[in-house]
Structure formats: structure tokens, C-alpha cells
């Protein structure tokens, strides 16, 4: 195995990304730039896993609470999710809990009542094999060679997972009808190979699907997931890391390793090549204390550093 990264350097890297507003940003420089809620969540989670108290928590709490708009809503589901998750790490709640719940509930109802119509159309296209998802992209591409175009498509499973996770943190329970609708929708995206996804199975989509089912108290023990277990083992690279789906030659991204280990944790199974995964993660370490996305050249980000430290935690390999 490679030499372990320096925990002190990782801690210093994370804290160096802190801005004067109390939040964090991967590209922070001398506190000149406005912080990002998402990066703030990653930073706080890294420090939590390293068992390090974040500096000046009161200021960070204020930054996160200001992400909520005056009417209780947020600029996006993603901002709401990361703000609520980050506040939970600090044992805090949004300044307007009822407003946050209302925003998340209305966003969920919109997706279930409106966007599902578009989703059903996409399901029809899926059955006719008219669409395919690029390995590197979260977009849908037409395979009509005479009319090739790209359509940006938000990930339905990801959005639903974020909403349900945030509502759970706010101790809000969905109605029985909503739960049944969501479970039915998720199970429609389970493919024959055992993974989840609109047209093909992908490791991130499989994570979101299983997380939704667990968060809705639909215990996975009640489902036949033997082919899902086989599928996720097919994503595991014996050379280290996880692939976005089986059939890819090698792993290349920390995020897929993170999702792979998360899926295995949800399924209560263990990786076969733990030591190789640790080596893969170490190879993504940069001298400044952060981690890059792949073993190739790249800059450190709080997101990739979170993926690395979280994965090392799952592997019981965080150096102390």
C-alpha cells in the first residue's frame, strides 16, 4: 500500500478553503470569494470524519441559514439539501423549518405530478431504445444519426433522494400515497441487470434509488436484490476503485468509488479488494492536502476530498 496521506495536511487544506463569510469554497483565495453551500457541507463532513472541530461554527451556521430565502424556500433543491445536511452536522436546523418543509414538499409534488409525465415519455423512449446515457455525462443523447442533439435532463432519482433525505432530517413524514407513488417510480427504474437507471444502470443512480427506498422505510430485505448485489460487484475494479457500470475497463473517478462503497453499505455487503481501493484513493492525493478526481493530474476540490475521506472511512482506513 502507498504511504498514507497526512491528516494534518488534509485538515489544513480544508480549513484554508474557509471564507470570511463562514462558509467554504474549493477555489477560495484569501477570503475574496463568496462561499458555496455545497462545498461547506463537504468541508464540514470531512472535518467530522477526521474528528476535528470546525473553527468559528457560529459564523458557519449563520452562512448556512442565510441560504434560505425570506419565504422559506431555496434557490434550488440542491442548495436546500446541502444547507440542511450541513446544519445537521452542526446540530442546527434552518431558521424557518416549516418554510423549508413546504418548499421541499411542493418541489416533490411538482415532480410527481408534472415531471412524471415527461418521465413516462422518456420511459417509452427507453423501451424503444431511442436514448442512451453517456458514460461521463448526465445528459440524454438521441441516437438518430441524422439528427444528433443533446438534451439536458436533471436526474429524477437524485432530486427525489435529496428531497426525501432533507425531509427526514427535518422530521417530516410523507403521506402514505406519496410514499407508494415514489416507491413505484423507483422500482420502475430497476433494470434487468439489477442496477438502476433510466436507460442503463449506473452506480450513482443505483445509490440514489436504494437510498430512497431505505429513507422511505421500505426495508431492502423485502426486495429481491440478488442481481443488484451481483451488479455492484461487477462495478468493483480488482485494480482499485469502482466503475460507473460493469464492462468499463478500469475505474477512474473518486466519485464512483464513493458511490460503490455507499451502495455496498446499503446492501450490507463488503468489497472484495479493500486494500486496492485504499491504494487507488491514495493515488488521488495532492501535495496540498486535498484530493483530485482521478489518479491523473488534477486540482484538489472539497468534493473530491470528501469522496476520498468518506470512502476511507467506509474501508476503516482513515489514518490517525
Long-range contacts (C-beta under 8 A, 24 or more apart in sequence): 1-275, 1-278, 1-279, 1-282, 2-279, 2-282, 2-283, 3-282, 4-282, 4-319, 5-282, 5-285, 5-289, 5-291, 5-319, 6-289, 7-50, 7-318, 7-319, 7-320, 9-288, 9-289, 10-46, 10-50, 10-289, 10-290, 10-305, 10-309, 11-47, 11-50, 11-52, 11-289, 12-289, 13-288, 13-289, 13-290, 13-300, 13-305, 14-43, 14-46, 14-47, 14-289, 14-290, 14-302, 14-305, 15-47, 15-54, 15-55, 17-43, 17-302, 18-43, 18-55, 21-59, 21-63, 22-56, 22-58, 22-59, 22-60, 22-61, 22-62, 22-63, 23-60, 23-63, 23-64, 24-302, 25-302, 26-300, 26-301, 26-302, 26-303, 35-63, 37-64, 37-67, 37-79, 37-82, 37-83, 37-86, 38-78, 38-79, 38-82, 38-303, 39-302, 39-303, 40-64, 40-82, 40-86, 41-82, 41-83, 41-85, 41-86, 41-89, 42-302, 42-303, 42-305, 42-306, 43-302, 43-306, 44-86, 44-89, 44-90, 45-86, 45-89, 45-306, 45-309, 45-310, 46-302, 46-305, 46-306, 46-309, 48-89, 49-309, 49-310, 49-313, 49-318, 50-309, 50-318, 54-90, 57-90, 60-86, 60-90, 61-87, 61-90, 61-92, 64-90, 64-92, 65-92, 65-94, 65-95, 68-94, 68-95, 68-96, 68-99, 68-100, 71-99, 72-96, 72-98, 72-99, 72-100, 72-102, 72-103, 73-99, 73-102, 73-103, 74-100, 74-103, 77-104, 77-107, 77-159, 77-162, 77-163, 78-162, 80-104, 80-162, 80-166, 81-162, 81-163, 81-165, 81-166, 84-166, 84-169, 84-170, 85-165, 85-166, 85-169, 88-169, 93-170, 94-170, 97-170, 100-166, 100-170, 101-167, 101-170, 101-172, 104-163, 104-166, 104-167, 104-170, 104-172, 105-167, 105-172, 107-159, 107-163, 108-160, 108-163, 108-164, 108-167, 108-174, 108-178, 109-178, 111-156, 111-159, 111-160, 112-178, 112-181, 112-182, 112-185, 115-156, 116-185, 119-156, 119-185, 122-153, 122-198, 123-188, 123-198, 126-198, 126-199, 129-199, 131-198, 131-199, 132-199, 132-200, 133-197, 133-198, 133-199, 133-200, 133-202, 135-244, 135-245, 135-248, 140-198, 140-199, 155-204, 155-205, 155-208, 156-185, 156-198, 157-186, 157-189, 157-196, 157-205, 157-208, 157-209, 157-212, 158-204, 158-205, 158-208, 160-185, 160-186, 160-208, 160-212, 161-208, 161-209, 161-211, 161-212, 161-215, 164-212, 164-215, 164-216, 165-211, 165-215, 168-215, 174-216, 179-216, 179-218, 182-212, 182-216, 183-212, 183-213, 183-216, 183-218, 186-212, 186-213, 190-228, 192-227, 193-227, 193-231, 193-246, 194-225, 194-226, 194-227, 194-228, 194-229, 194-230, 194-231, 194-232, 195-228, 195-231, 195-232, 195-245, 200-245, 201-231, 201-245, 202-244, 202-245, 203-232, 203-235, 203-242, 203-243, 203-244, 203-245, 203-256, 203-259, 203-260, 203-263, 204-244, 204-255, 204-256, 204-259, 206-231, 206-232, 206-259, 206-263, 207-259, 207-262, 207-263, 207-266, 210-263, 210-266, 210-267, 211-262, 211-266, 214-266, 220-266, 220-267, 225-267, 228-267, 229-267, 229-269, 232-260, 232-263, 232-264, 232-267, 232-269, 233-269, 233-272, 235-260, 236-260, 236-271, 236-272, 236-273, 237-273, 237-276, 237-280, 238-272, 238-273, 238-276, 239-273, 239-276, 239-280, 240-273, 240-276, 240-277, 240-278, 240-279, 240-280, 240-281, 240-283, 241-276, 241-277, 241-280, 241-281, 242-277, 251-280, 252-294, 252-295, 252-296, 253-293, 253-294, 254-281, 254-284, 254-291, 254-292, 254-293, 254-294, 254-304, 254-307, 254-308, 254-311, 255-293, 255-303, 255-304, 255-307, 257-281, 257-307, 257-311, 258-307, 258-310, 258-311, 261-310, 261-311, 261-314, 261-315, 262-314, 264-314, 265-314, 271-315, 274-315, 274-317, 277-311, 277-315, 278-312, 278-315, 278-317, 281-308, 281-311, 281-312, 284-308
